[in-house]
Amino acid sequence: MIVKKIYKTNNKSQLTINLPENFRSKKHVLVVLDNSVDSKDDKLELMKMASIDPLFLADMSDISKDFKDVDSEFL
């Protein structure tokens, strides 16, 4: 059985985890620490910011115009 749950650390150096019932009788459990949750949040925030950034939107518009005719040639 695998249980995945995201815990907030509140910038502290310790984390206390209550084991689910199925794990309480086990002698060993594997704990994996993965900070990719923060990087995903950071990436999502950057994408949200890009969606309203005038320079990014202008670049996307230019690229769309450049490929508009190419796309219609293959239809």
C-alpha positions in Angstrom: 0.0 0.0 0.0 1.2 3.5 -0.9 -0.1 6.7 0.7 0.8 10.0 -0.8 0.0 13.2 1.1 1.3 16.7 0.9 2.2 18.2 4.3 2.9 21.9 5.0 6.2 22.4 6.8 5.6 26.0 7.9 9.4 26.5 7.4 10.2 24.3 10.3 12.9 21.6 10.5 10.7 18.8 11.8 7.6 17.1 10.5 5.4 14.7 12.6 3.4 12.2 10.5 0.6 10.1 12.0 0.8 6.7 10.4 -2.4 5.3 8.8 -3.9 2.3 10.5 -2.5 -0.2 7.9 1.1 1.0 8.6 1.0 0.9 12.4 1.9 -2.8 12.7 4.8 -2.6 10.2 8.4 -2.5 11.4 9.7 -0.5 8.5 8.2 2.2 6.2 9.8 4.2 3.4 9.6 7.9 3.7 10.4 10.0 0.6 10.8 13.7 0.8 10.1 15.5 -2.5 10.2 19.3 -2.9 8.9 19.3 -6.4 5.5 20.5 -5.1 7.0 23.9 -4.5 8.6 24.0 -8.0 5.2 23.1 -9.6 3.5 25.9 -7.7 6.2 28.3 -8.8 5.8 27.2 -12.4 2.1 27.6 -12.3 2.5 31.1 -10.8 4.9 32.1 -13.6 2.4 30.8 -16.2 -0.4 32.9 -14.6 1.9 35.9 -14.7 2.8 35.2 -18.4 -0.9 35.1 -19.3 -1.2 38.9 -18.6 2.4 40.0 -19.5 2.2 42.4 -22.5 5.5 41.4 -24.0 4.7 37.7 -23.8 1.3 38.2 -25.3 2.8 40.3 -28.1 5.4 37.6 -28.9 2.7 34.9 -29.0 0.6 37.1 -31.3 3.6 37.6 -33.6 4.3 33.9 -33.7 0.7 33.1 -34.4 0.7 35.5 -37.3 4.0 34.1 -38.7 2.5 30.5 -38.8 -1.0 31.4 -39.8 -0.4 30.9 -43.5 1.7 27.8 -43.0 -1.0 26.1 -41.0 -3.6 26.6 -43.7 -1.4 25.2 -46.4 -1.6 21.7 -44.9 -5.4 21.6 -44.5 
